[in-house]
């Protein structure tokens, strides 16, 4: 149970925004990849209590370019440098930094 069950869409959005505004150091990190109909719109790493709040956090940070979102909980964001967290990364930046890096931080 994540607390969103049985809520209206508006209530879910309000709850996600509230959770996104109250991130705790123990909360997990999420990688979010955004894509349009034909293009990659960017990716980011944000900390939030859950995946829905992570998307709300991208809106609050002004780093949500729109489109479809693929969300993966990565737990700890140690493989991401501080400057690569909480900002939208381009395809080129992601490839330069993480090509061949697994989610546990090891290289393929």
Backbone bond lengths (Angstrom), bond angles and torsions (degrees), N, CA, C in turn:
res aa  C-N    CA-C-N  psi(-1)  N-CA   C-N-CA  omega(-1)  CA-C   N-CA-C  phi
1 X - - - 1.441 - - 1.534 109.47 -
2 X 1.306 116.38 128.11 1.461 119.64 179.81 1.523 113.07 -110.93
3 X 1.328 117.07 3.26 1.445 120.41 177.47 1.517 115.05 90.14
4 X 1.330 118.20 -5.36 1.457 121.58 -179.08 1.532 112.35 -94.13
5 X 1.326 116.96 -12.75 1.457 121.11 -176.19 1.527 110.99 -61.47
6 X 1.323 115.94 134.82 1.449 121.66 175.41 1.520 115.45 78.96
7 X 1.323 117.49 -0.61 1.461 120.56 -179.61 1.521 110.81 -88.48
8 X 1.316 115.84 151.80 1.470 120.21 173.15 1.519 108.30 -69.39
9 X 1.313 117.19 164.32 1.469 121.32 178.92 1.525 109.82 -58.00
10 X 1.319 117.87 -45.60 1.469 120.73 179.83 1.528 111.72 -60.93
11 X 1.321 116.41 -39.86 1.465 120.39 178.75 1.522 111.26 -68.50
12 X 1.331 117.38 -37.47 1.462 121.03 176.67 1.521 110.50 -62.77
13 X 1.323 116.42 -43.67 1.469 120.68 179.29 1.527 110.26 -62.96
14 X 1.318 117.06 -44.87 1.464 121.12 179.57 1.528 111.09 -61.74
15 X 1.324 117.26 -43.32 1.463 121.39 178.99 1.528 110.59 -64.78
16 X 1.327 117.21 -43.66 1.467 120.84 179.50 1.530 110.57 -61.99
17 X 1.330 117.37 -42.14 1.475 120.81 178.28 1.530 110.75 -62.87
18 X 1.328 116.37 -42.51 1.466 120.03 178.90 1.525 111.14 -63.17
19 X 1.322 116.56 -43.43 1.470 120.38 178.53 1.527 111.05 -65.33
20 X 1.338 116.83 -40.25 1.462 121.25 -179.42 1.525 111.36 -65.07
21 X 1.322 117.33 -29.36 1.463 121.88 -179.53 1.524 112.14 -81.02
22 X 1.321 116.84 -9.26 1.454 120.75 -175.52 1.525 111.02 -124.72
23 X 1.324 116.57 51.18 1.464 121.74 -179.00 1.529 109.88 -69.43
24 X 1.309 115.25 136.58 1.465 122.74 179.21 1.530 109.94 -109.85
25 X 1.332 118.44 150.61 1.472 120.72 179.39 1.527 113.44 -56.31
26 X 1.313 117.68 -26.60 1.475 120.70 -178.84 1.527 112.63 -84.33
27 X 1.349 117.98 -6.11 1.457 120.23 -179.88 1.522 110.97 -68.30
28 X 1.326 116.96 148.78 1.478 120.18 179.30 1.528 111.80 -72.86
29 X 1.316 115.18 166.94 1.455 123.08 176.02 1.523 108.14 -104.71
30 X 1.322 115.42 149.93 1.462 122.17 -179.83 1.516 110.02 -129.18
31 X 1.330 115.82 137.38 1.465 120.56 168.31 1.525 106.04 -95.54
32 X 1.329 116.16 130.42 1.456 121.11 178.64 1.528 107.96 -123.16
33 X 1.310 115.83 124.83 1.455 123.22 177.12 1.523 107.79 -106.90
34 X 1.331 116.61 128.19 1.458 121.65 -179.24 1.523 109.45 -108.72
35 X 1.331 116.22 136.62 1.459 118.95 177.15 1.520 109.96 -141.62
36 X 1.323 113.91 148.24 1.450 120.72 173.75 1.512 108.63 -95.19
37 X 1.300 116.12 -165.03 1.458 120.18 -178.07 1.527 111.66 -62.10
38 X 1.337 116.41 -36.55 1.469 119.94 -177.10 1.528 113.71 -128.86
39 X 1.307 118.24 -7.09 1.461 120.80 -171.87 1.522 112.48 -128.53
40 X 1.317 114.54 154.40 1.460 122.61 170.19 1.523 106.59 -83.09
41 X 1.330 117.65 126.27 1.462 121.41 -177.11 1.515 113.67 -97.50
42 X 1.332 117.80 -5.75 1.458 121.12 179.77 1.509 111.07 127.54
43 X 1.321 114.89 171.97 1.457 121.37 178.93 1.515 109.27 -141.61
44 X 1.317 116.22 158.97 1.461 119.57 179.47 1.521 110.06 -152.00
45 X 1.324 114.65 163.89 1.457 122.66 176.42 1.522 106.75 -123.65
46 X 1.329 115.86 119.43 1.460 121.00 -180.00 1.521 110.15 -132.56
47 X 1.310 115.33 154.99 1.463 121.46 178.03 1.517 108.54 -102.92
48 X 1.311 115.74 135.15 1.468 121.36 -179.69 1.521 108.79 -162.75
49 X 1.339 116.86 162.75 1.463 119.25 -179.75 1.525 114.41 -69.62
50 X 1.355 117.13 -24.93 1.462 120.74 -179.71 1.529 108.99 -157.28
51 X 1.328 116.08 171.92 1.474 121.21 -175.18 1.524 112.74 -63.62
52 X 1.320 117.44 -39.25 1.469 120.12 -179.72 1.527 109.95 -66.23
53 X 1.323 116.83 -42.26 1.464 120.92 177.12 1.523 111.10 -66.36
54 X 1.345 117.54 -29.92 1.469 120.65 177.96 1.529 110.31 -63.09
55 X 1.324 116.95 -42.07 1.471 119.80 177.35 1.525 109.64 -65.81
56 X 1.330 117.42 -41.38 1.468 120.19 177.16 1.523 110.36 -61.26
57 X 1.322 116.34 -36.05 1.479 120.06 179.05 1.525 110.95 -65.52
58 X 1.341 117.77 -36.95 1.473 118.68 178.00 1.520 110.63 -63.18
59 X 1.319 117.21 -35.37 1.467 120.31 176.04 1.529 110.33 -66.14
60 X 1.338 116.54 -45.64 1.463 121.02 -178.93 1.531 111.54 -62.15
61 X 1.341 116.15 -34.94 1.468 120.75 179.84 1.528 112.79 -83.04
62 X 1.332 116.73 -8.06 1.461 120.33 -178.85 1.518 113.59 72.97
63 X 1.336 117.09 27.73 1.466 120.40 -177.20 1.528 112.50 -117.93
64 X 1.313 117.52 16.50 1.456 121.39 178.12 1.525 108.28 -97.04
65 X 1.349 117.35 108.70 1.463 120.36 -177.35 1.528 113.50 -82.68
66 X 1.322 116.58 -1.67 1.456 120.90 -177.81 1.512 111.33 89.64
67 X 1.305 115.46 175.66 1.458 121.37 -178.29 1.518 110.77 96.82
68 X 1.310 114.90 -171.36 1.460 121.77 178.46 1.527 108.72 -76.50
69 X 1.328 116.48 146.17 1.460 120.82 179.95 1.522 110.25 -119.28
70 X 1.323 115.52 129.50 1.460 122.51 170.79 1.522 105.24 -105.26
71 X 1.322 117.02 122.87 1.461 121.58 -172.81 1.524 109.33 -117.56
72 X 1.339 116.00 128.20 1.464 121.39 179.23 1.520 108.44 -128.57
73 X 1.323 116.52 123.44 1.459 119.24 174.80 1.521 107.96 -74.01
74 X 1.325 116.43 125.06 1.462 120.31 -179.71 1.521 111.56 -108.40
75 X 1.329 116.67 0.17 1.464 120.10 178.95 1.509 110.72 71.88
76 X 1.321 116.90 -98.62 1.462 122.35 -179.25 1.521 108.90 -97.31
77 X 1.306 117.13 141.93 1.465 121.23 -176.39 1.521 112.17 -101.65
78 X 1.335 117.67 30.43 1.462 120.62 -176.91 1.527 113.49 -58.20
79 X 1.328 117.91 -30.91 1.462 119.11 -178.51 1.523 111.54 -73.65
80 X 1.335 117.33 -11.76 1.458 121.63 178.78 1.516 109.64 -101.67
81 X 1.326 116.64 125.92 1.460 121.43 176.02 1.526 108.77 -65.45
82 X 1.326 116.79 155.22 1.466 120.65 -179.91 1.523 111.93 -52.45
83 X 1.341 117.33 -40.31 1.471 120.15 -177.76 1.529 112.59 -70.38
84 X 1.330 118.16 -11.88 1.461 121.28 179.05 1.528 112.50 -99.61
85 X 1.303 117.40 1.38 1.461 121.48 178.96 1.530 109.58 -97.64
86 X 1.312 116.23 147.74 1.465 122.63 175.14 1.526 113.58 60.26
87 X 1.326 116.02 33.29 1.468 120.71 172.99 1.518 108.35 -149.24
88 X 1.325 115.30 156.39 1.461 120.26 179.68 1.521 109.35 -78.20
89 X 1.325 116.22 127.55 1.464 122.25 178.94 1.522 109.32 -106.10
90 X 1.309 116.05 139.05 1.467 121.11 178.32 1.526 109.92 -78.30
91 X 1.303 115.81 167.39 1.466 121.19 177.11 1.527 109.74 -58.37
92 X 1.332 116.45 -44.06 1.463 120.65 -179.47 1.532 110.93 -60.81
93 X 1.334 116.84 -44.73 1.468 120.04 179.60 1.522 111.07 -62.35
94 X 1.310 117.51 -42.62 1.462 120.94 179.82 1.520 111.86 -63.50
95 X 1.319 116.78 -42.74 1.468 120.28 179.60 1.524 110.52 -66.87
96 X 1.341 117.22 -44.59 1.466 120.77 -179.90 1.524 112.11 -59.63
97 X 1.301 116.56 -40.98 1.463 120.31 -174.62 1.523 113.61 -87.20
98 X 1.328 117.27 -35.14 1.458 118.87 -166.02 1.515 115.63 -126.43
99 X 1.314 119.56 9.15 1.451 120.49 178.56 1.529 108.97 -58.86
100 X 1.299 116.26 119.17 1.461 121.19 178.41 1.518 114.61 85.99
101 X 1.329 118.46 3.67 1.461 120.72 178.64 1.525 109.22 -92.26
102 X 1.316 115.24 127.94 1.461 120.22 176.51 1.528 109.53 -81.60
103 X 1.316 116.49 165.70 1.468 120.07 -178.19 1.522 112.59 -65.34
104 X 1.337 118.59 -16.73 1.463 119.85 176.64 1.524 111.94 -89.21
105 X 1.351 116.54 4.95 1.457 121.28 176.17 1.516 115.01 91.68
106 X 1.340 118.07 -7.91 1.459 120.15 178.53 1.525 109.35 -85.21
107 X 1.323 115.93 159.79 1.456 120.95 179.18 1.519 110.19 -93.71
108 X 1.330 114.39 144.37 1.479 120.00 179.20 1.513 110.28 -72.62
